[in-house]
């Protein structure tokens, strides 16, 4: 992504700012002489850096820009020597981070992305100005406010679409099946970034809800959704944290606290410069003791792992899926001058039982760390117990109580997804037929054959055996894709979830979740009964 950069004059301030933060957050009891020596080292390092930069700027074969040398080089290079998650945010990246945390921004309300060398509308958000104006999934953006997009990248186009609330933006698009470009005048508005999907009944009495990330509104969104569905009638809940990258710590604590008893510890943070700080459930579950199955995968990280770890340690939920990512480092975000920011690791997260969430990264490259190939990583020396006495390990994320991995895509499936075959077919179909489908529509055999003909025309490489063997998978993928345009992303997500084999596994695991809950209650009752005799 491209972004606005700032002058080199800011660099000494940033480096000194980091040094001052290190002093403030450093261990107590450091002598004045040691502090003075540290200051001398910092000044010497700054002089060396400035000297090297001057030599590079004056003698390098090509012109050197401060953007490339500092914002893409010196600062990220310094942070990469620390850990995989400390990060510097340039002005645009810092603005996007704040938008994600706040849960809203101002614009037209649609996701755009590159497809076949063009920028397309991936999804207008439900009830957004873009959707109300008539823009559709698959429309190719040609012009924004008289500015042609052919020379712009997706980020630049997205920035053109954003703007103050109440202002108007003109968008010209090409739509499949329509000869002439279509022009839409859209009034910008506040666009909420929802982090929780609307819960729904997966089976009689068993509800499903997905938390996609943790922003400032996550706890409120979840509470509202559970209340509207009728939490008092739950016989079980499937809490989906798959693909959740984390977010705000306090929101993760509040989400976990909704399912725990008031006062139960959710997580603790320990740092070099700070005392251990516990975070507890403030309100508690209000007597809602239904069993819970939590779904996790290798992409569940940070605050998502805090929630899963707390519910596992208190035997409140049965964890199903893959080992989570293993990000247990606390980043404190420091706003800096020039609209930039620094996310600096300041502590480690520990689950209620005391196990470390963070995966070891000391002997591997950051690339290998992010790819997370070893899903069975754990520290055999970090052994803890849950409330009912079950053994759990730290140092490798949260290990599920029951493993379940999604089947790998076949070569045929990968080819269709890589070439956006379902997306392109959907855009072509709705361009000719209009963006409507009958209620509860499901692709029939005639529709699947129409898709087969489309693949042949698009010269997608496949065999008839491939197509026949994947008939059910094609039907499920097509239903989810077509629902996105006809009924919206929420309906599409529900269709995808209902076809996911992990859901049947989740329903089958509900008795295990209930058994955990009953066992924890029994152990707690026994401990309370022994307490008077121990005094």
MIRO-343395 format. One record per residue (C-alpha): residue in one letter; x, y negated, z; residue number from 1. Coordinates in steps of 0.001 Angstrom, whole numbers. Layout:
! MIRO-343395
<r 'a' <X Y Z> NUM>
...
***
This chain:
! MIRO-343395
<r 'x' <0 0 0> 1>
<r 'x' <1094 -3540 -625> 2>
<r 'x' <886 -6171 2066> 3>
<r 'x' <1762 -9787 2786> 4>
<r 'x' <5235 -10090 4279> 5>
<r 'x' <6873 -12699 6456> 6>
<r 'x' <10273 -14371 6480> 7>
<r 'x' <13453 -13017 7996> 8>
<r 'x' <13310 -15730 10641> 9>
<r 'x' <10865 -13535 12535> 10>
<r 'x' <13301 -10623 12895> 11>
<r 'x' <15420 -11919 15815> 12>
<r 'x' <12194 -12730 17690> 13>
<r 'x' <10906 -9198 17125> 14>
<r 'x' <14128 -7533 18209> 15>
<r 'x' <14406 -9754 21280> 16>
<r 'x' <10712 -9159 21998> 17>
<r 'x' <11295 -5419 22007> 18>
<r 'x' <14280 -5907 24293> 19>
<r 'x' <12278 -7999 26760> 20>
<r 'x' <9478 -5425 26781> 21>
<r 'x' <12038 -2733 27530> 22>
<r 'x' <13239 -4784 30484> 23>
<r 'x' <9780 -5401 31878> 24>
<r 'x' <8744 -1778 31478> 25>
<r 'x' <12084 -338 32548> 26>
<r 'x' <12818 1488 35803> 27>
<r 'x' <12973 -548 38979> 28>
<r 'x' <16114 -942 41022> 29>
<r 'x' <18476 -1769 38155> 30>
<r 'x' <21276 -3989 39417> 31>
<r 'x' <21831 -7530 38158> 32>
<r 'x' <25266 -6545 36859> 33>
<r 'x' <23759 -3708 34826> 34>
<r 'x' <21089 -6033 33473> 35>
<r 'x' <23729 -8551 32472> 36>
<r 'x' <25705 -5822 30735> 37>
<r 'x' <22595 -4714 28885> 38>
<r 'x' <21967 -8296 27720> 39>
<r 'x' <25551 -8476 26425> 40>
<r 'x' <25033 -5237 24475> 41>
<r 'x' <21832 -6602 22928> 42>
<r 'x' <23526 -9842 21870> 43>
<r 'x' <26420 -7925 20342> 44>
<r 'x' <24013 -5666 18444> 45>
<r 'x' <22107 -8668 17110> 46>
<r 'x' <25334 -10278 15915> 47>
<r 'x' <26310 -7040 14155> 48>
<r 'x' <22914 -6753 12492> 49>
<r 'x' <22980 -10347 11270> 50>
<r 'x' <26518 -9927 9936> 51>
<r 'x' <25611 -6738 8051> 52>
<r 'x' <22480 -8303 6601> 53>
<r 'x' <24484 -11327 5382> 54>
<r 'x' <26988 -9019 3669> 55>
<r 'x' <24216 -7046 1979> 56>
<r 'x' <22328 -10157 887> 57>
<r 'x' <25456 -11791 -609> 58>
<r 'x' <27070 -8757 -2236> 59>
<r 'x' <24407 -6174 -3194> 60>
<r 'x' <24126 -5600 -6953> 61>
<r 'x' <20477 -6724 -7047> 62>
<r 'x' <18611 -9474 -5252> 63>
<r 'x' <17692 -8459 -1703> 64>
<r 'x' <14338 -9482 -244> 65>
<r 'x' <13709 -9668 3479> 66>
<r 'x' <10484 -7706 2940> 67>
<r 'x' <12288 -4616 1722> 68>
<r 'x' <15339 -4881 3964> 69>
<r 'x' <13555 -5667 7223> 70>
<r 'x' <9874 -4711 7157> 71>
<r 'x' <10454 -1506 5188> 72>
<r 'x' <13955 -815 6458> 73>
<r 'x' <15421 -2193 9662> 74>
<r 'x' <12332 -2202 11864> 75>
<r 'x' <10879 1212 10817> 76>
<r 'x' <14408 2633 10922> 77>
<r 'x' <14846 1491 14522> 78>
<r 'x' <11508 2969 15564> 79>
<r 'x' <12211 6275 13822> 80>
<r 'x' <15103 6824 16217> 81>
<r 'x' <12629 6849 19119> 82>
<r 'x' <9735 9187 18382> 83>
<r 'x' <7276 10088 15583> 84>
<r 'x' <4513 7722 16744> 85>
<r 'x' <6066 4361 17607> 86>
<r 'x' <5161 2137 14679> 87>
<r 'x' <5404 -1427 13370> 88>
<r 'x' <2316 -2923 11703> 89>
<r 'x' <2671 -5605 9042> 90>
<r 'x' <-176 -8171 8890> 91>
<r 'x' <-2515 -6107 6715> 92>
<r 'x' <-1899 -2825 8547> 93>
<r 'x' <-2408 -4562 11892> 94>
<r 'x' <-5709 -6039 10682> 95>
<r 'x' <-6917 -2600 9557> 96>
<r 'x' <-5929 -1133 12938> 97>
<r 'x' <-8011 -3767 14741> 98>
<r 'x' <-10974 -3120 12431> 99>
<r 'x' <-10810 615 13178> 100>
<r 'x' <-10695 -41 16921> 101>
<r 'x' <-13540 -2572 16885> 102>
<r 'x' <-15756 -352 14741> 103>
<r 'x' <-16778 -3010 12197> 104>
<r 'x' <-15582 -5370 9458> 105>
<r 'x' <-17137 -7770 6926> 106>
<r 'x' <-17650 -6757 3317> 107>
<r 'x' <-20033 -4910 986> 108>
<r 'x' <-19884 -1513 2714> 109>
<r 'x' <-18453 1106 411> 110>
<r 'x' <-15414 3350 106> 111>
<r 'x' <-13373 2976 -3086> 112>
<r 'x' <-10539 5130 -4368> 113>
<r 'x' <-8500 6132 -7415> 114>
<r 'x' <-9937 8683 -9840> 115>
<r 'x' <-8393 9509 -13218> 116>
<r 'x' <-6409 6274 -13325> 117>
<r 'x' <-9396 4087 -12431> 118>
<r 'x' <-10831 2719 -9197> 119>
<r 'x' <-14212 4269 -8468> 120>
<r 'x' <-16823 3919 -5790> 121>
<r 'x' <-16363 7016 -3647> 122>
<r 'x' <-19330 6289 -1385> 123>
<r 'x' <-21633 3345 -651> 124>
<r 'x' <-22422 3457 3069> 125>
<r 'x' <-25989 4069 4176> 126>
<r 'x' <-28059 853 4360> 127>
<r 'x' <-25032 -1231 3334> 128>
<r 'x' <-25270 -4267 1002> 129>
<r 'x' <-23602 -2154 -1714> 130>
<r 'x' <-26196 610 -1459> 131>
<r 'x' <-29113 -1833 -1289> 132>
<r 'x' <-27816 -3612 -4408> 133>
<r 'x' <-27866 -318 -6332> 134>
<r 'x' <-24174 570 -6565> 135>
<r 'x' <-23560 4310 -6778> 136>
<r 'x' <-20980 6956 -6082> 137>
<r 'x' <-18941 7419 -9252> 138>
<r 'x' <-19327 3872 -10608> 139>
<r 'x' <-16032 2575 -12041> 140>
<r 'x' <-15182 -952 -10828> 141>
<r 'x' <-14240 -3147 -13805> 142>
<r 'x' <-14434 -6724 -12490> 143>
<r 'x' <-14690 -8373 -9054> 144>
<r 'x' <-15555 -12082 -9076> 145>
<r 'x' <-14321 -12527 -12671> 146>
<r 'x' <-11029 -10771 -11817> 147>
<r 'x' <-10386 -7686 -13950> 148>
<r 'x' <-9281 -4666 -11957> 149>
<r 'x' <-7223 -2816 -14566> 150>
<r 'x' <-3959 -4251 -13214> 151>
<r 'x' <-4939 -3957 -9527> 152>
<r 'x' <-4484 -1042 -7153> 153>
<r 'x' <-7202 281 -4856> 154>
<r 'x' <-5995 -1704 -1841> 155>
<r 'x' <-6085 -4990 -3757> 156>
<r 'x' <-9592 -4263 -5009> 157>
<r 'x' <-10770 -3361 -1490> 158>
<r 'x' <-9399 -6692 -228> 159>
<r 'x' <-11362 -8555 -2933> 160>
<r 'x' <-14576 -6895 -1762> 161>
<r 'x' <-14096 -8026 1839> 162>
<r 'x' <-14935 -11561 2952> 163>
<r 'x' <-16921 -13702 5378> 164>
<r 'x' <-20433 -12673 6295> 165>
<r 'x' <-23075 -14249 4031> 166>
<r 'x' <-20756 -14887 1086> 167>
<r 'x' <-21491 -13328 -2294> 168>
<r 'x' <-19300 -11157 -4495> 169>
<r 'x' <-20056 -10180 -8097> 170>
<r 'x' <-19126 -6614 -9062> 171>
<r 'x' <-19155 -5301 -12634> 172>
<r 'x' <-19074 -1511 -13034> 173>
<r 'x' <-19176 1162 -15693> 174>
<r 'x' <-21703 3914 -14995> 175>
<r 'x' <-21621 7301 -16663> 176>
<r 'x' <-24509 7619 -19123> 177>
<r 'x' <-25016 3849 -19417> 178>
<r 'x' <-23680 2126 -22564> 179>
<r 'x' <-23094 -1384 -21224> 180>
<r 'x' <-21395 -2514 -17996> 181>
<r 'x' <-23712 -3231 -15064> 182>
<r 'x' <-23417 -6393 -12966> 183>
<r 'x' <-24327 -6547 -9264> 184>
<r 'x' <-24359 -9614 -7016> 185>
<r 'x' <-23803 -8420 -3446> 186>
<r 'x' <-23981 -10494 -268> 187>
<r 'x' <-21328 -9509 2262> 188>
<r 'x' <-22395 -8545 5771> 189>
<r 'x' <-21061 -6950 8928> 190>
<r 'x' <-20285 -3324 8141> 191>
<r 'x' <-20255 -942 11112> 192>
<r 'x' <-17687 1840 11104> 193>
<r 'x' <-19573 4634 12838> 194>
<r 'x' <-17340 7128 14605> 195>
<r 'x' <-20047 9629 15614> 196>
<r 'x' <-22432 11442 13278> 197>
<r 'x' <-26113 11597 14187> 198>
<r 'x' <-26622 14811 16179> 199>
<r 'x' <-29105 17382 14892> 200>
<r 'x' <-30454 20799 15822> 201>
<r 'x' <-28208 23499 14397> 202>
<r 'x' <-30353 26273 15859> 203>
<r 'x' <-33393 26128 18173> 204>
<r 'x' <-32073 24551 21375> 205>
<r 'x' <-28493 24258 20085> 206>
<r 'x' <-27409 20769 19013> 207>
<r 'x' <-24471 19703 16851> 208>
<r 'x' <-22545 16425 17006> 209>
<r 'x' <-19267 15355 15402> 210>
<r 'x' <-16904 12705 16777> 211>
<r 'x' <-14732 11533 13880> 212>
<r 'x' <-12466 9147 15828> 213>
<r 'x' <-12421 7090 19033> 214>
<r 'x' <-13191 3393 18523> 215>
<r 'x' <-14674 774 20851> 216>
<r 'x' <-18217 2028 20126> 217>
<r 'x' <-17709 5812 20255> 218>
<r 'x' <-19059 6513 23736> 219>
<r 'x' <-22118 4333 23141> 220>
<r 'x' <-22783 5958 19762> 221>
<r 'x' <-22588 9440 21286> 222>
<r 'x' <-24778 8562 24272> 223>
<r 'x' <-27435 7005 22015> 224>
<r 'x' <-27425 9998 19672> 225>
<r 'x' <-27739 12595 22431> 226>
<r 'x' <-30533 10639 24104> 227>
<r 'x' <-32517 10284 20877> 228>
<r 'x' <-32212 13987 20095> 229>
<r 'x' <-33354 14907 23607> 230>
<r 'x' <-30338 16008 25644> 231>
<r 'x' <-32606 17197 28445> 232>
<r 'x' <-33761 20000 26113> 233>
<r 'x' <-30301 21246 25120> 234>
<r 'x' <-29576 24941 25601> 235>
<r 'x' <-26144 24458 24079> 236>
<r 'x' <-24004 21927 22219> 237>
<r 'x' <-21455 22258 19421> 238>
<r 'x' <-19017 19336 19796> 239>
<r 'x' <-16976 19013 16592> 240>
<r 'x' <-13554 17352 16995> 241>
<r 'x' <-11987 18806 13842> 242>
<r 'x' <-9978 16305 11850> 243>
<r 'x' <-10302 13703 14619> 244>
<r 'x' <-6993 11751 14731> 245>
<r 'x' <-7724 10152 18119> 246>
<r 'x' <-7970 6453 18866> 247>
<r 'x' <-8690 4552 22059> 248>
<r 'x' <-7818 6342 25304> 249>
<r 'x' <-10642 4805 27357> 250>
<r 'x' <-13236 5998 24828> 251>
<r 'x' <-11835 9528 24947> 252>
<r 'x' <-12080 9419 28749> 253>
<r 'x' <-15702 8224 28583> 254>
<r 'x' <-16681 10916 26047> 255>
<r 'x' <-15129 13699 28135> 256>
<r 'x' <-16621 12197 31288> 257>
<r 'x' <-20125 12546 29856> 258>
<r 'x' <-19830 16341 30170> 259>
<r 'x' <-17937 16560 33489> 260>
<r 'x' <-18872 15945 37106> 261>
<r 'x' <-18402 12435 38441> 262>
<r 'x' <-14858 12068 39750> 263>
<r 'x' <-13396 14957 37733> 264>
<r 'x' <-9997 14081 36305> 265>
<r 'x' <-9930 13767 32512> 266>
<r 'x' <-6256 13022 31890> 267>
<r 'x' <-3222 11395 33482> 268>
<r 'x' <-493 9233 31968> 269>
<r 'x' <3099 9247 33155> 270>
<r 'x' <5856 7006 31853> 271>
<r 'x' <9450 6132 32638> 272>
<r 'x' <8475 2712 33922> 273>
<r 'x' <5091 3429 35470> 274>
<r 'x' <3642 5573 38207> 275>
<r 'x' <1295 8388 37272> 276>
<r 'x' <-2118 6997 36419> 277>
<r 'x' <-5124 9353 36560> 278>
<r 'x' <-8299 8727 34541> 279>
<r 'x' <-11525 10232 35904> 280>
<r 'x' <-15147 10680 34859> 281>
<r 'x' <-16894 7519 36029> 282>
<r 'x' <-20535 8486 35557> 283>
<r 'x' <-20630 12254 35243> 284>
<r 'x' <-22988 14516 33297> 285>
<r 'x' <-26219 13574 35061> 286>
<r 'x' <-27017 17226 35756> 287>
<r 'x' <-26778 18330 32106> 288>
<r 'x' <-24959 21628 32553> 289>
<r 'x' <-25677 23260 29191> 290>
<r 'x' <-22853 25348 27643> 291>
<r 'x' <-20549 23640 25126> 292>
<r 'x' <-18444 24984 22265> 293>
<r 'x' <-15759 22519 21113> 294>
<r 'x' <-14414 22866 17565> 295>
<r 'x' <-10779 21844 16972> 296>
<r 'x' <-8186 22263 14251> 297>
<r 'x' <-4564 21349 13525> 298>
<r 'x' <-5636 17774 12743> 299>
<r 'x' <-7360 17152 16088> 300>
<r 'x' <-4988 14784 17867> 301>
<r 'x' <-4451 12393 20760> 302>
<r 'x' <-7784 11350 22331> 303>
<r 'x' <-9459 14370 20700> 304>
<r 'x' <-6951 16593 22496> 305>
<r 'x' <-7602 14755 25748> 306>
<r 'x' <-11304 15601 25486> 307>
<r 'x' <-10699 19232 24499> 308>
<r 'x' <-8035 19688 27196> 309>
<r 'x' <-10198 18227 29956> 310>
<r 'x' <-13209 20370 29079> 311>
<r 'x' <-10994 23452 28852> 312>
<r 'x' <-9170 22844 32148> 313>
<r 'x' <-12467 22377 33978> 314>
<r 'x' <-13928 25462 32237> 315>
<r 'x' <-16670 23202 30934> 316>
<r 'x' <-16391 24309 27294> 317>
<r 'x' <-15246 27178 25111> 318>
<r 'x' <-12613 25878 22652> 319>
<r 'x' <-12862 27406 19167> 320>
<r 'x' <-10610 26897 16131> 321>
<r 'x' <-6874 26266 15678> 322>
<r 'x' <-4145 24864 17905> 323>
<r 'x' <-4502 21085 17928> 324>
<r 'x' <-1837 18720 16617> 325>
<r 'x' <14 18155 19887> 326>
<r 'x' <169 14375 20138> 327>
<r 'x' <438 13523 23807> 328>
<r 'x' <2361 10259 23599> 329>
<r 'x' <727 7059 24826> 330>
<r 'x' <1127 4090 22469> 331>
<r 'x' <710 621 23901> 332>
<r 'x' <-70 -1898 21147> 333>
<r 'x' <1776 -5198 21519> 334>
<r 'x' <439 -8058 19339> 335>
<r 'x' <3361 -10059 17930> 336>
<r 'x' <3677 -13357 16109> 337>
<r 'x' <2913 -13683 12378> 338>
<r 'x' <-163 -11406 12802> 339>
<r 'x' <1971 -8293 13186> 340>
<r 'x' <1947 -5662 15906> 341>
<r 'x' <4033 -2970 17553> 342>
<r 'x' <2685 372 18756> 343>
<r 'x' <5317 1571 21237> 344>
<r 'x' <5295 4880 23093> 345>
<r 'x' <5201 4075 26803> 346>
<r 'x' <4021 7296 28493> 347>
<r 'x' <2965 10938 28101> 348>
<r 'x' <-499 12475 28474> 349>
<r 'x' <-1136 15398 30828> 350>
<r 'x' <-4361 17419 31096> 351>
<r 'x' <-6116 17786 34485> 352>
<r 'x' <-4204 21009 35211> 353>
<r 'x' <-941 19128 34611> 354>
<r 'x' <126 20567 31252> 355>
<r 'x' <1823 18353 28694> 356>
<r 'x' <-114 17882 25434> 357>
<r 'x' <2866 16670 23344> 358>
<r 'x' <4559 19087 20971> 359>
<r 'x' <8368 19179 20965> 360>
<r 'x' <9894 17131 18114> 361>
<r 'x' <13499 16980 19300> 362>
<r 'x' <14962 19655 17013> 363>
<r 'x' <12979 19187 13797> 364>
<r 'x' <12577 16458 11218> 365>
<r 'x' <9622 14098 11513> 366>
<r 'x' <8378 15521 8184> 367>
<r 'x' <8228 19029 9624> 368>
<r 'x' <6626 17618 12757> 369>
<r 'x' <3814 15991 10792> 370>
<r 'x' <3248 19058 8613> 371>
<r 'x' <2776 21095 11820> 372>
<r 'x' <3566 24487 10322> 373>
<r 'x' <3987 26270 13671> 374>
<r 'x' <472 26503 15063> 375>
<r 'x' <1528 28820 17883> 376>
<r 'x' <3976 26387 19481> 377>
<r 'x' <3889 26223 23276> 378>
<r 'x' <6236 25835 26205> 379>
<r 'x' <6351 29165 28111> 380>
<r 'x' <7643 27286 31147> 381>
<r 'x' <4661 24900 31184> 382>
<r 'x' <2127 27333 32644> 383>
<r 'x' <-985 26037 34419> 384>
<r 'x' <-4387 27272 35569> 385>
<r 'x' <-7905 26127 34766> 386>
<r 'x' <-10441 25566 37563> 387>
<r 'x' <-11492 29209 37471> 388>
<r 'x' <-7916 30535 37286> 389>
<r 'x' <-7431 31094 33554> 390>
<r 'x' <-3866 30677 32252> 391>
<r 'x' <-3174 27797 29867> 392>
<r 'x' <64 26495 28379> 393>
<r 'x' <1405 23043 27612> 394>
<r 'x' <3832 21689 25060> 395>
<r 'x' <1901 22659 21945> 396>
<r 'x' <-1344 20745 21856> 397>
<r 'x' <-4491 22494 23044> 398>
<r 'x' <-4631 26217 22293> 399>
<r 'x' <-8199 27382 21594> 400>
<r 'x' <-9848 30014 23738> 401>
<r 'x' <-10786 31755 20499> 402>
<r 'x' <-8927 31281 17234> 403>
<r 'x' <-10807 30686 14008> 404>
<r 'x' <-9145 29348 10853> 405>
<r 'x' <-10901 28287 7676> 406>
<r 'x' <-10150 30587 4745> 407>
<r 'x' <-7548 29181 2383> 408>
<r 'x' <-8786 27902 -941> 409>
<r 'x' <-8264 30241 -3887> 410>
<r 'x' <-6418 29066 -6992> 411>
<r 'x' <-9765 28527 -8757> 412>
<r 'x' <-11225 26543 -5853> 413>
<r 'x' <-8083 24414 -5571> 414>
<r 'x' <-8226 23644 -9303> 415>
<r 'x' <-11833 22436 -9117> 416>
<r 'x' <-11160 20272 -6071> 417>
<r 'x' <-7885 18892 -7453> 418>
<r 'x' <-9606 17796 -10665> 419>
<r 'x' <-12619 16316 -8815> 420>
<r 'x' <-14884 18588 -10849> 421>
<r 'x' <-17879 18297 -8494> 422>
<r 'x' <-17488 14528 -8168> 423>
<r 'x' <-17257 14007 -11944> 424>
<r 'x' <-20190 16328 -12669> 425>
<r 'x' <-22335 14542 -10084> 426>
<r 'x' <-21532 11115 -11588> 427>
<r 'x' <-22368 12419 -15062> 428>
<r 'x' <-25605 14073 -13946> 429>
<r 'x' <-26993 11096 -12031> 430>
<r 'x' <-25966 8744 -14835> 431>
<r 'x' <-28371 10602 -17104> 432>
<r 'x' <-31117 11577 -14651> 433>
<r 'x' <-31248 8804 -12037> 434>
<r 'x' <-30128 9100 -8405> 435>
<r 'x' <-33005 11217 -7125> 436>
<r 'x' <-33532 14849 -6177> 437>
<r 'x' <-36530 16676 -4664> 438>
<r 'x' <-36587 17037 -882> 439>
<r 'x' <-34659 20124 306> 440>
<r 'x' <-33203 20577 -3182> 441>
<r 'x' <-30773 23468 -3686> 442>
<r 'x' <-28839 24238 -6899> 443>
<r 'x' <-30562 27071 -8795> 444>
<r 'x' <-28922 29379 -11333> 445>
<r 'x' <-29830 27091 -14244> 446>
<r 'x' <-28116 24172 -12518> 447>
<r 'x' <-25019 26270 -11792> 448>
<r 'x' <-24900 27199 -15491> 449>
<r 'x' <-25065 23505 -16381> 450>
<r 'x' <-22001 22996 -14195> 451>
<r 'x' <-20336 25937 -15977> 452>
<r 'x' <-20864 24201 -19331> 453>
<r 'x' <-19481 20970 -17893> 454>
<r 'x' <-16273 22741 -16806> 455>
<r 'x' <-15799 24172 -20301> 456>
<r 'x' <-16224 20727 -21890> 457>
<r 'x' <-13776 19242 -19365> 458>
<r 'x' <-11267 21977 -20317> 459>
<r 'x' <-10900 23212 -16741> 460>
<r 'x' <-8834 26404 -16733> 461>
<r 'x' <-10799 29330 -15249> 462>
<r 'x' <-11999 32838 -16026> 463>
<r 'x' <-15552 34119 -16023> 464>
<r 'x' <-14574 36419 -13165> 465>
<r 'x' <-13428 33361 -11173> 466>
<r 'x' <-16754 31648 -11711> 467>
<r 'x' <-18838 34714 -10812> 468>
<r 'x' <-16834 35540 -7681> 469>
<r 'x' <-17179 31962 -6418> 470>
<r 'x' <-20896 31531 -7160> 471>
<r 'x' <-21906 30973 -3516> 472>
<r 'x' <-18986 28611 -2860> 473>
<r 'x' <-19850 26588 -5970> 474>
<r 'x' <-23477 26354 -4848> 475>
<r 'x' <-22515 25078 -1387> 476>
<r 'x' <-20002 22564 -2778> 477>
<r 'x' <-22476 21342 -5365> 478>
<r 'x' <-25262 20895 -2827> 479>
<r 'x' <-23038 18805 -568> 480>
<r 'x' <-21793 16715 -3500> 481>
<r 'x' <-25225 16041 -4994> 482>
<r 'x' <-26694 15183 -1584> 483>
<r 'x' <-24119 12383 -1207> 484>
<r 'x' <-25661 10380 -4019> 485>
<r 'x' <-29292 11465 -3694> 486>
<r 'x' <-29710 11401 98> 487>
<r 'x' <-26573 9757 1537> 488>
<r 'x' <-23368 10853 3328> 489>
<r 'x' <-25193 11986 6489> 490>
<r 'x' <-27333 14480 4568> 491>
<r 'x' <-24266 15654 2671> 492>
<r 'x' <-22339 16171 5919> 493>
<r 'x' <-25201 18196 7348> 494>
<r 'x' <-25337 20413 4253> 495>
<r 'x' <-21580 20981 4529> 496>
<r 'x' <-21770 21832 8238> 497>
<r 'x' <-24691 24228 7803> 498>
<r 'x' <-22701 26184 5202> 499>
<r 'x' <-19544 26321 7357> 500>
<r 'x' <-18851 29859 8679> 501>
<r 'x' <-17473 28440 11942> 502>
<r 'x' <-21002 27405 12902> 503>
<r 'x' <-22229 31003 13145> 504>
<r 'x' <-19109 31741 15176> 505>
<r 'x' <-19938 28781 17445> 506>
<r 'x' <-23454 30028 18086> 507>
<r 'x' <-22092 33506 18873> 508>
<r 'x' <-19629 31921 21335> 509>
<r 'x' <-22318 30108 23378> 510>
<r 'x' <-22644 32983 25899> 511>
<r 'x' <-18862 32755 26487> 512>
<r 'x' <-19193 29044 27162> 513>
<r 'x' <-22011 29726 29618> 514>
<r 'x' <-19964 32437 31342> 515>
<r 'x' <-17084 29963 31808> 516>
<r 'x' <-19442 27410 33283> 517>
<r 'x' <-20968 29925 35705> 518>
<r 'x' <-17535 31220 36718> 519>
<r 'x' <-16261 27714 37484> 520>
<r 'x' <-19333 26981 39591> 521>
<r 'x' <-18850 30212 41525> 522>
<r 'x' <-15168 29490 42223> 523>
<r 'x' <-16010 25950 43360> 524>
<r 'x' <-18738 27254 45681> 525>
<r 'x' <-16290 29756 47213> 526>
<r 'x' <-13716 27016 47784> 527>
<r 'x' <-16279 24777 49452> 528>
<r 'x' <-17430 27654 51660> 529>
<r 'x' <-13859 28222 52883> 530>
<r 'x' <-13172 24560 53578> 531>
<r 'x' <-14735 24327 57109> 532>
<r 'x' <-12690 27331 58328> 533>
<r 'x' <-9469 25768 57091> 534>
<r 'x' <-9859 22644 59234> 535>
***
